[in-house]
């Protein structure tokens, strides 16, 4: 868990955004979705998740409304705003560039030759 | 416009909005529960599941606190954002409203600009003249002190009495006497007249102001035998004459032919007793004749002493002195607040009247705008109903209306302040010569600090009218439906508008009555016969310094000067006097018929006196009623050196007082200084001081018998008096190039300046009256035209049924006239109540003069008729078919 939390630190917001891109969810569902999608590789720490949600709501990346859960309880459901959607695509592109770059260094078994 | 889904969501979010703490707590509780459930589903025992869930969550309190903080910040920001968004939406909406109704916008905004502009400028004047603190520390501890003559009038102080006051009173921490004096300053360009003052060294410490450069007078500099040839100069003179030379102290200045060492420069803005450029020490002498009253006095109260205590003590001392010295018999002392030096009780009354008047005008503007807004609101009822139906809250709509009216008042205020700022230089230029401290008229933050809240306040005030109606309408239930269906107006809309119009007419009545009274008073003041004829007279002052002119030479100079002036082309007559009427000075002496004069000086009366040359009466048009004028033979006879040879001319008031029913010619007149002289002529009475001051008994002495060294020369011109001025100056200058010729001006200027305050008041009232009439006309026209447009159908029906156009006209006009007449009646009654406040500024005019009220009533009703005639005429020309088809 220690290594995964480090990984999460900068990317938690992006993961939440991506999760919500599939549809509105409440906090617990967001955590569950991330965990199951990554086959429990990325476990979201609740202590970070909720402050992150409130922070993102304040910044207008996500918005919340009170809805009913499957068990007919009042729950706070988050959804992506237009701003959040835009931010997600920026972050995704950045992540991709980053991952490609890191992959270029880490994956090849031979030193690349320069012409 | 956001899509409906989001709109609905926002609406729901607003409906159910828990406190942030509850929000966070319930969210976390739910999360834990779900976590536990999942763990139990995986086979963990419920107790363990709870423990594990707890452990995973970490410190709930810390997380919750973090979330609450974020959540609260979120809510604050959101509220602020929404508020701003709504405000800008309202502003945009308001702006669109104005742009869509340019005529409404123009009338409203210009009404407000006139009202607020008038209020701003009057407040600025009041601030400059009256409200602004005096430029002296603790000015409320300063007093004006003076003597009081046996007839109870305040009078100048004799220096010997002042010395005794100083020695015997304890109420004052310091006291000073001073006398304004014209001086001739030698410059490279020739002699220049400067206004100066002689003052005891205590003047500066009493006022509490020190020199900016150098020092003020030392105690030994106003003592006999001390180094008294010193001068303190004003900041203005220092800049003008000495190019702001910082090394000025110790250099000399040549005044009245004597050299004075400059010891100090006063700070900029220090100006006392008034427009003063040079101060010289006044050396009070204990042996000085106590009957010679020349000086004015100022004193500073000791800490803890009140003005009435000081008055009591000073009157006590004066009473002692009255028994100790023959010359003081019957004299007392007087004390006034220092502020009256600048703001006379009359000026104070004038400013208060102007302030109340402008408040009235502003009130009218507000009422009119409220009326316009109400009319506008009626036409917007559909729009409002639609907004209400779409879910806009009542307060939200009220806020929008208020925002719109604030927008209006902001634009109106900007226009008004611009108007006021444009008027400032004009008012400053026309009034500052005659009205103290008006020169400091500016529109600065201190004025705006009052003006802007007034603007905002009025904006809210008149914005409340339509808003209140909206609220009332909403309370009355689902009128929304009706409104949407038919677009009819709310029944009572007209009534509140009618009430406002009546109010506006009533205000206008009060204003016009005030203007009428002030105007009548001013006209009467201007048509007062002052007893002399100022037209075609030019005056100029020359002061002969003691250093170069003894009495003999002064007589020669004045005789020669008048002879030369008379010889000038275009000059019909020339003369001279020690004080020309309306020049701001006065002199007094007690007199009695010699046969009734007693040693105790009982039965003496106070009179004015003037020293004149033989040609004086003729030049200024004072008529000789009996006997003869002075001639060249009336002079001091060296051979006998007998004071009883002197002759006097008196005015008819004095003659009647001294010798009622008898021929005064040849009678002997006794003066309080012991002299007696023979009356040789009687002249008409003149007003010496102001147009509204009554003439006083006056005696005229011959200059050749009572030589005086500060003389006003007067010449009567054949044509335009301004043509002769330059020649007059040249001629006087040619006689003695070291003497400045000051105060050279047409005599009419003196008269005009003297009437500056009443003129300014009348002018302002006149402008206000015109503005009030325009507002009334616009307001009445608006409401009558509106009611016609509302009743188009009804009028159409009655016309279709055979009503003659004349009948329609009568009907419409009578509705306007009813409102006008009601307003005039209410306003007239109110005026009777408040016009009394004008009494102190009216001349020879009663606040209840029927004529004024009648004229005002007539004018207002005429305006009413004119304002209703246009819509009535339009109504009469309605085509019944068209009218019935409309709406």
Interface residues (C-beta under 8 A of the other chain):
Chain A: X26 X27 X28 X31 X32 X45 X46 X47 X50 X51 X53 X54 X55 X57 X58 X65 X66 X69 X73 X74 X75 X76
Chain B: X9 X12 X13 X16 X18 X23 X24 X26 X27 X28 X30 X31 X34 X35 X38 X56 X57 X58 X59 X62 X63 X66 X67 X70 X71 X73 X74 X77
